[in-house]
Amino acid sequence: VQLPSISSSRDLLGAARVLIAAVQTGELTPLEGEKVMALLERCQKLFVSVYLEERIEALEQKVMPS
């Protein structure tokens, strides 16, 4: 399965759509699809972690400028 490039959390939705279609058409088994989806979910968690860290750093700079 050729997933689209993923450079942001928004891209994960497109990847999930491709993945679901691949399972629906039999290109991937449901178990294979589940494993790839788990990787996409982990990727989403990383995007959220980075986003939150950046937000916290920005707020800290506003409250406690250097």
Contacts in CASP RR format, 6 or more apart in sequence:
PFRMAT RR
TARGET T0000
AUTHOR 0000-0000-0000
METHOD contacts of the structure
MODEL  1
VQLPSISSSRDLLGAARVLIAAVQTGELTPLEGEKVMALLERCQKLFVSV
YLEERIEALEQKVMPS
1 18 0 8 1.000
1 19 0 8 1.000
1 22 0 8 1.000
1 27 0 8 1.000
1 28 0 8 1.000
1 36 0 8 1.000
2 18 0 8 1.000
3 15 0 8 1.000
3 18 0 8 1.000
3 19 0 8 1.000
3 36 0 8 1.000
4 11 0 8 1.000
4 14 0 8 1.000
4 15 0 8 1.000
4 18 0 8 1.000
5 11 0 8 1.000
6 12 0 8 1.000
6 15 0 8 1.000
6 40 0 8 1.000
6 43 0 8 1.000
8 47 0 8 1.000
9 44 0 8 1.000
9 47 0 8 1.000
9 48 0 8 1.000
9 51 0 8 1.000
12 40 0 8 1.000
12 43 0 8 1.000
12 44 0 8 1.000
12 47 0 8 1.000
15 40 0 8 1.000
16 37 0 8 1.000
16 40 0 8 1.000
19 28 0 8 1.000
19 33 0 8 1.000
19 36 0 8 1.000
19 37 0 8 1.000
19 40 0 8 1.000
22 28 0 8 1.000
22 33 0 8 1.000
23 29 0 8 1.000
23 30 0 8 1.000
23 32 0 8 1.000
23 33 0 8 1.000
28 36 0 8 1.000
END
